Amino acid sequence: MEIGVALILAQLGYVAEMRGDAPLAESLHRDGLAAGRRPGDPRALVLALEGLAGARSVAATMGDRASGAAALLGTAAALRESLGTPLHPAERHDVDRAEARLRAALGEEAFAAALAHGRALPPQAQVALIERTGPTSATGPTDPAAAPLRSP
């Protein structure tokens, strides 16, 4: 049951990300991370890491946030490889969107360095870092035309 909840939260997080609402996207992906960790399914962890990278890519324009988001993608990619579960083509666009934002924010060299740093981090170390750093500091949708997903 928790895995299903984690997957639904991930999809809702991607909707919030595409609407430009980084704080809501991050909140949903953090909830998905918590739900996925309870049964210990590493696929849910991968999805949450990728989702958090996407959420943070909306809010990150430069510096540590963008580097941290790229590192999340690196950790997720390394975990996918270790599990033998490559990114499904239907999910590829979610990761591509985050990668494009982060490459633009960081430049190719810094993006590659952050990605490599994330690949070297054990997943549990990345989760501990997520828990220590807290959510993004953006205050709402970056697109003023985006309607809220939740009522205030």
C-alpha angles and dihedrals in degrees: 000000000000090000090057090050090050091052094048091048090050091054092048088049091054090051090053090047092051089050089054096248101135097172093052092044091051092047092052093047091048089052088048090051091053092047092047094049094057095071090032097235106162091203089065089051091053091050092049092049091050091046094049089050089054093048092048092046088063092055098035117087098160146337129027098353093054092044091049091050091051089049089055089057090050093051091047092050092049091048092049089052093049090051094045090236109128120197109279114236090240090059096041094090092060092057093039090055092054093044092052092052093046095046088052092048097044107025123238098283097049091043091053091048093050091046090051091048090053092047088057094051117092110238093244090054089052091050090050089051091050090052092049098046099051126209128320117282098230113120104215147319115347089210108069090204092060112109117219118261093212130043115249 
